[in-house]
Amino acid sequence: MENKQPSSEFGDSGFPAELEYQSGFGNHFSSEAIPGALPQGQNSPLMCPYGLYAEQISGTSFTSPRKVNQRSWLYRIKPSVTHEPFKPRIPSHKKLVSEFNQSNSSANPTQLRWKPTEVADSPIDFIDGLYTVCGAGSSFLRHGYAIHMYTANKSMDNCALCNADGDLLIVPQKGRLWIATECGRLQISPGEIIVIPQGFRFAVNLPDGPSRGYVAEVFGAHFQLPDLGPIGANGLAAPRDFLAPTAWFEQKFCPGYTIVQKFGGELFTAIQDFSPFNVVAWHGNYVPYKYDLSKFCPFNTVLIDHGDPSINTVLTVPSDKPGVALLDFVIFPPRWLVAEHTFRPPYYHRNCMSEFMGLIYGGYEAKADGFLPGGASLHCCMTPHGPDTKTFEAWK
């Protein structure tokens, strides 16, 4: 079978200048890189078109209710099971945590803040540059989350990462990311986010060289759009602004290609002789996707006082308690504040949810100094926090 994409279209990274995407959040998508590659009328025929192999990837249990069931069918040149046995990665990573307990982490209610991390001079890719900052719960028990950060200056070479522990929400702060997935390719710039669902294999290329950013990982559940309640039918993040990739594939002999599997916070490797991005066609609602944060439509105060920060939720991961999230992804975008007789920066408060904050660009209105793009802060459950003294004095 021939790859019908012209080789002259791509640079060394295999990425064109512009990519085509499919629009919508939670849609059932269909895409084929070669016309006729998608089977019609059934998912797993006796013989798939072009001799492809049918393979399902499930993001939920088979028996989950239809409205929350997530799965996709991939039609690939070679099945992903064709690899050598997994072995512990050597050298081990030692900077990733997915099981939070007293043996590998400690509790600290003090307000914490980190300066931006500089990218190392020595070559380091996305995998080796990923490190855990905080978290709670257990990937094995399928409940909890982890917050990571990354620095990298080298594209992933002849390898792909697969996270068996949970979904990854990646927020680049510096440097674009060109990411190849089994469903196709996505380009992400600072100010955009990408979600890689649990189990998908992906590789990160760095077209601008050094890159850094933030990563939220959730165990046992998936990101979804928040309910809008009294806001009504429109506002916040619009479903149509979420973009999924279109099918693209590699068909080439890749001796020594390494699949790096993250499982229980540990890294394992398996060797195969082909690219995992050999999916010629696919359909389903379980798929990587990106979102441009500048398209977020915020709601805000028009008379007195601040709304709670939950009004700026882009994506949420619900827990088994109604109205309580396992994790919310919230942004504070540029916006007008027009309240009267109101203290303009965020109010002082204590919260039953822990808050991890990173700055992508600009300045944070509650911290006049010391909180720089690429930096981060952590305010744990019920720890008081709010504007610093200089900010308070300036707004009195």
C-alpha positions as CSV (number, residue, x, y, z in Angstrom):
1,M,0.0,0.0,0.0
2,E,1.3,3.4,-0.9
3,N,1.2,6.5,1.3
4,K,-0.8,8.9,-0.9
5,Q,0.6,12.0,0.8
6,P,3.3,13.6,-1.3
7,S,6.7,13.5,0.4
8,S,7.7,17.0,-0.8
9,E,4.9,18.5,1.3
10,F,6.7,17.8,4.6
11,G,9.8,19.1,6.4
12,D,12.1,16.9,8.4
13,S,9.6,16.7,11.2
14,G,6.9,15.3,8.9
15,F,4.6,18.3,9.6
16,P,3.1,20.5,6.9
17,A,2.8,24.3,7.4
18,E,-0.9,23.9,7.9
19,L,-3.0,21.0,9.1
20,E,-6.7,20.2,8.6
21,Y,-8.8,19.5,11.6
22,Q,-12.3,18.3,12.5
23,S,-14.4,20.6,14.7
24,G,-16.5,19.7,17.8
25,F,-16.3,18.4,21.3
26,G,-17.3,14.8,21.9
27,N,-18.4,14.3,18.3
28,H,-18.4,10.9,16.6
29,F,-15.7,11.6,14.0
30,S,-14.7,9.7,10.8
31,S,-11.5,10.2,8.9
32,E,-9.5,8.4,6.3
33,A,-6.1,9.2,4.7
34,I,-7.0,7.1,1.7
35,P,-10.5,7.1,0.2
36,G,-12.3,3.8,0.9
37,A,-10.1,2.8,3.9
38,L,-13.0,3.0,6.4
39,P,-15.1,-0.2,6.4
40,Q,-18.8,0.5,5.8
41,G,-21.7,-1.1,7.7
42,Q,-19.6,-2.8,10.4
43,N,-16.5,-2.2,12.5
44,S,-14.6,-5.4,12.1
45,P,-15.2,-7.1,8.7
46,L,-13.6,-10.4,7.7
47,M,-11.2,-8.4,5.5
48,C,-10.7,-4.7,6.0
49,P,-10.1,-2.5,2.9
50,Y,-6.5,-2.5,1.7
51,G,-5.7,-5.4,4.1
52,L,-5.8,-3.2,7.1
53,Y,-6.2,-4.4,10.7
54,A,-9.2,-3.3,12.8
55,E,-8.4,-2.3,16.3
56,Q,-10.6,-0.7,19.0
57,I,-9.3,1.6,21.7
58,S,-11.8,2.0,24.6
59,G,-11.7,5.0,26.9
60,T,-14.5,3.7,29.1
61,S,-15.8,0.3,30.1
62,F,-17.8,-1.5,27.4
63,T,-21.0,-1.2,29.4
64,S,-20.8,2.5,30.3
65,P,-24.0,4.3,29.4
66,R,-24.1,5.4,25.8
67,K,-24.0,9.1,26.7
68,V,-20.6,8.7,28.4
69,N,-19.2,5.7,26.4
70,Q,-16.0,6.6,24.6
71,R,-14.3,4.4,22.0
72,S,-12.7,4.6,18.5
73,W,-11.9,2.1,15.8
74,L,-8.5,2.4,14.2
75,Y,-7.6,0.7,10.9
76,R,-3.9,0.2,10.8
77,I,-1.2,-1.3,8.6
78,K,0.1,-3.4,11.5
79,P,-1.7,-4.1,14.8
80,S,-0.2,-2.4,17.8
81,V,0.2,-5.7,19.6
82,T,3.1,-6.5,17.4
83,H,6.0,-5.6,19.7
84,E,8.5,-7.3,22.0
85,P,7.6,-7.7,25.7
86,F,7.6,-4.6,27.9
87,K,10.7,-4.2,30.2
88,P,11.4,-1.6,32.8
89,R,13.0,1.5,31.2
90,I,16.7,1.9,31.8
91,P,17.7,4.3,33.1
92,S,14.5,4.7,35.2
93,H,12.9,8.2,35.2
94,K,12.5,8.8,39.0
95,K,10.7,12.1,38.6
96,L,7.2,10.8,37.9
97,V,4.6,9.9,40.5
98,S,1.2,8.3,40.0
99,E,0.7,6.7,43.4
100,F,0.6,9.3,46.1
101,N,1.4,8.1,49.6
102,Q,3.8,8.7,52.4
103,S,6.5,6.5,50.8
104,N,7.0,8.9,47.8
105,S,5.5,12.2,48.8
106,S,4.7,14.4,51.8
107,A,1.9,16.8,52.8
108,N,2.7,20.5,53.1
109,P,-0.1,23.1,53.7
110,T,2.2,26.1,53.3
111,Q,1.6,28.3,50.2
112,L,4.2,27.4,47.6
113,R,5.6,29.1,44.6
114,W,8.1,28.0,41.9
115,K,10.2,30.2,39.7
116,P,10.3,29.3,35.9
117,T,12.5,26.4,35.2
118,E,15.2,26.9,32.6
119,V,15.7,24.3,29.9
120,A,18.8,22.3,30.4
121,D,21.8,22.7,28.0
122,S,22.1,18.9,27.5
123,P,19.7,17.2,25.1
124,I,16.4,16.3,26.8
125,D,13.1,15.3,25.1
126,F,9.5,15.6,26.4
127,I,9.6,12.2,28.2
128,D,12.8,12.9,30.2
129,G,11.8,16.5,30.8
130,L,8.5,15.6,32.4
131,Y,8.5,15.8,36.3
132,T,5.7,15.6,38.9
133,V,5.0,18.6,41.1
134,C,2.0,17.5,43.2
135,G,-1.0,15.3,43.1
136,A,-3.3,13.0,45.1
137,G,-4.9,9.5,44.7
138,S,-3.8,6.5,42.7
139,S,-3.7,5.6,39.1
140,F,-4.1,1.9,40.0
141,L,-7.3,2.7,42.0
142,R,-8.4,4.9,39.1
143,H,-9.1,8.0,41.1
144,G,-7.0,11.1,41.5
145,Y,-4.8,13.4,39.6
146,A,-1.2,14.5,39.2
147,I,0.3,17.9,38.2
148,H,3.5,17.8,36.2
149,M,5.7,20.3,34.4
150,Y,8.1,19.8,31.5
151,T,11.1,21.3,29.9
152,A,12.6,20.0,26.6
153,N,14.9,21.0,23.9
154,K,14.9,17.9,21.7
155,S,12.3,16.2,19.6
156,M,11.4,12.6,20.4
157,D,13.4,10.4,18.1
158,N,12.2,6.9,17.0
159,C,10.0,6.6,20.0
160,A,6.5,7.3,21.2
161,L,4.9,7.7,24.7
162,C,1.8,6.0,25.8
163,N,0.2,6.9,29.1
164,A,-1.8,4.0,30.6
165,D,-2.4,5.9,33.8
166,G,-4.8,8.6,32.6
167,D,-5.6,11.6,30.3
168,L,-2.9,14.3,29.8
169,L,-3.8,17.9,29.4
170,I,-0.7,19.7,28.1
171,V,-0.3,23.5,28.3
172,P,2.8,24.8,26.5
173,Q,4.1,28.0,27.9
174,K,7.2,28.4,25.7
175,G,7.8,26.9,22.3
176,R,5.3,25.2,19.9
177,L,4.6,21.5,20.1
178,W,4.1,19.4,16.9
179,I,2.4,16.2,18.2
180,A,1.9,13.1,16.1
181,T,-0.8,10.7,17.4
182,E,-2.5,7.6,16.1
183,C,-5.4,9.7,14.9
184,G,-3.3,12.3,13.1
185,R,-1.1,15.3,13.8
186,L,-1.8,18.5,15.8
187,Q,0.1,21.7,16.1
188,I,-0.1,23.5,19.5
189,S,1.3,27.0,20.3
190,P,1.5,28.7,23.7
191,G,-2.0,29.9,24.4
192,E,-3.5,26.6,23.2
193,I,-3.9,23.3,25.0
194,I,-4.1,19.7,23.9
195,V,-5.7,16.6,25.6
196,I,-4.1,13.2,24.9
197,P,-6.6,10.6,26.2
198,Q,-5.4,7.6,28.2
199,G,-3.8,4.9,26.0
200,F,-3.0,6.9,22.9
201,R,0.5,6.8,21.6
202,F,2.1,10.1,20.7
203,A,5.4,11.8,19.9
204,V,6.3,15.4,20.6
205,N,8.4,17.4,18.1
206,L,9.8,20.9,19.0
207,P,9.9,23.1,15.9
208,D,11.1,26.1,18.0
209,G,13.8,24.3,20.0
210,P,13.5,24.8,23.8
211,S,10.0,24.4,25.2
212,R,8.4,24.2,28.7
213,G,4.9,24.0,30.1
214,Y,2.4,22.5,32.4
215,V,0.6,19.1,32.4
216,A,-2.5,18.0,34.3
217,E,-3.1,14.2,34.5
218,V,-6.4,12.6,35.6
219,F,-6.9,9.0,36.6
220,G,-10.1,7.0,35.9
221,A,-12.2,9.8,34.3
222,H,-12.1,12.1,31.3
223,F,-12.3,15.8,30.7
224,Q,-15.7,17.2,29.6
225,L,-17.3,20.6,29.1
226,P,-18.8,22.1,32.3
227,D,-22.6,22.6,32.5
228,L,-23.5,26.2,32.0
229,G,-26.4,26.4,34.4
230,P,-28.0,29.9,34.6
231,I,-25.5,31.2,32.0
232,G,-27.7,29.5,29.4
233,A,-26.9,27.8,26.2
234,N,-23.8,29.8,25.2
235,G,-20.5,31.0,26.6
236,L,-17.2,29.8,28.1
237,A,-15.6,27.2,25.8
238,A,-17.7,26.5,22.7
239,P,-17.8,22.9,21.5
240,R,-17.1,23.9,17.9
241,D,-13.8,25.5,18.8
242,F,-12.3,22.1,19.9
243,L,-10.3,20.6,17.0
244,A,-9.6,16.9,16.4
245,P,-7.0,15.6,13.9
246,T,-7.6,14.1,10.5
247,A,-6.1,10.7,9.6
248,W,-2.5,10.5,8.5
249,F,-0.1,7.6,8.6
250,E,3.5,6.5,8.3
251,Q,4.4,3.3,6.4
252,K,8.1,2.6,6.8
253,F,10.5,0.2,8.4
254,C,11.6,1.6,11.8
255,P,14.1,-0.8,13.4
256,G,14.4,-0.3,17.1
257,Y,11.3,1.9,17.4
258,T,10.6,2.2,21.1
259,I,7.2,2.4,22.7
260,V,7.5,4.0,26.2
261,Q,4.6,3.0,28.4
262,K,3.8,4.9,31.6
263,F,2.1,2.6,34.0
264,G,1.7,3.3,37.7
265,G,4.1,6.2,37.3
266,E,6.8,3.8,36.1
267,L,8.2,3.8,32.6
268,F,8.4,0.6,30.5
269,T,9.7,0.1,27.0
270,A,8.8,-2.3,24.2
271,I,10.6,-2.5,20.8
272,Q,9.0,-2.8,17.5
273,D,10.0,-2.4,13.8
274,F,7.3,0.0,12.6
275,S,5.9,3.4,13.4
276,P,2.8,3.4,15.7
277,F,1.4,6.1,13.6
278,N,0.3,3.6,10.9
279,V,-3.5,4.3,11.2
280,V,-4.9,4.9,7.7
281,A,-8.5,5.5,8.8
282,W,-10.5,5.8,12.1
283,H,-13.8,6.6,13.5
284,G,-15.2,7.2,17.0
285,N,-15.5,9.7,19.8
286,Y,-12.3,8.8,21.7
287,V,-9.7,11.1,20.2
288,P,-6.9,13.6,21.0
289,Y,-8.0,17.2,20.6
290,K,-6.8,20.8,20.9
291,Y,-8.3,24.2,21.9
292,D,-7.3,27.8,21.5
293,L,-7.7,29.6,24.8
294,S,-8.2,32.9,23.1
295,K,-11.6,31.7,21.9
296,F,-12.9,31.3,25.5
297,C,-15.9,33.6,26.1
298,P,-15.7,34.8,29.7
299,F,-18.5,36.0,31.9
300,N,-17.8,38.6,34.5
301,T,-19.1,41.1,37.1
302,V,-21.0,44.0,35.8
303,L,-22.0,45.7,39.0
304,I,-20.3,44.6,42.3
305,D,-18.0,41.9,43.6
306,H,-16.1,39.1,41.9
307,G,-17.7,35.9,40.6
308,D,-16.2,32.7,41.9
309,P,-13.3,31.5,39.8
310,S,-15.4,28.5,38.7
311,I,-17.0,30.8,36.2
312,N,-13.8,30.5,34.1
313,T,-13.8,26.7,33.8
314,V,-12.7,25.5,30.4
315,L,-12.8,21.7,31.1
316,T,-13.8,19.7,34.1
317,V,-13.4,16.1,35.3
318,P,-16.5,15.3,37.4
319,S,-16.3,13.1,40.6
320,D,-19.0,10.8,41.9
321,K,-20.4,13.7,43.9
322,P,-22.7,16.1,42.0
323,G,-21.2,19.5,41.6
324,V,-17.8,18.4,42.9
325,A,-14.9,18.1,40.3
326,L,-12.0,15.7,40.5
327,L,-10.1,18.4,38.6
328,D,-11.1,21.7,36.9
329,F,-9.0,23.4,34.3
330,V,-9.7,27.1,34.8
331,I,-8.2,30.2,33.0
332,F,-8.1,33.9,33.8
333,P,-8.0,35.4,30.3
334,P,-7.7,39.1,29.4
335,R,-11.2,40.6,30.2
336,W,-12.9,43.7,31.3
337,L,-13.6,44.3,35.0
338,V,-16.3,46.9,35.4
339,A,-17.5,46.5,39.0
340,E,-18.2,49.5,41.1
341,H,-16.9,50.0,44.7
342,T,-15.3,46.5,44.5
343,F,-11.8,45.4,45.3
344,R,-10.5,44.5,41.8
345,P,-8.0,41.7,42.4
346,P,-9.3,38.2,43.5
347,Y,-10.6,38.2,47.0
348,Y,-8.8,36.5,49.9
349,H,-10.2,33.0,50.5
350,R,-9.8,29.5,51.7
351,N,-11.0,26.7,49.5
352,C,-12.0,23.0,49.9
353,M,-10.2,22.4,46.6
354,S,-6.4,22.7,46.1
355,E,-5.3,25.3,43.5
356,F,-2.3,24.9,41.3
357,M,-1.7,27.9,39.1
358,G,0.7,28.5,36.2
359,L,1.3,31.7,34.2
360,I,1.4,31.4,30.4
361,Y,2.0,35.1,29.5
362,G,1.3,38.5,30.9
363,G,1.0,39.3,34.6
364,Y,-1.2,37.9,37.3
365,E,-3.4,40.6,38.8
366,A,-3.1,39.2,42.4
367,K,0.7,39.0,42.4
368,A,2.5,42.2,41.3
369,D,6.0,40.7,41.6
370,G,7.6,37.3,41.7
371,F,5.1,35.4,39.7
372,L,6.6,35.1,36.2
373,P,5.5,33.3,33.0
374,G,6.6,29.7,33.4
375,G,6.3,29.8,37.1
376,A,3.7,28.2,39.3
377,S,2.1,28.3,42.7
378,L,0.2,25.8,44.9
379,H,-2.4,26.6,47.5
380,C,-3.6,23.4,49.2
381,C,-7.0,22.6,50.7
382,M,-8.1,25.3,53.2
383,T,-4.8,27.1,53.1
384,P,-5.5,30.9,53.0
385,H,-4.3,32.8,49.9
386,G,-5.0,36.0,48.0
387,P,-3.3,39.2,46.7
388,D,0.1,40.1,48.0
389,T,0.6,43.3,50.1
390,K,1.9,45.4,47.3
391,T,-1.1,44.5,45.1
392,F,-3.6,45.1,48.0
393,E,-2.1,48.6,48.7
394,A,-2.2,49.6,45.1
395,W,-5.9,48.8,44.8
396,K,-7.2,50.2,48.1
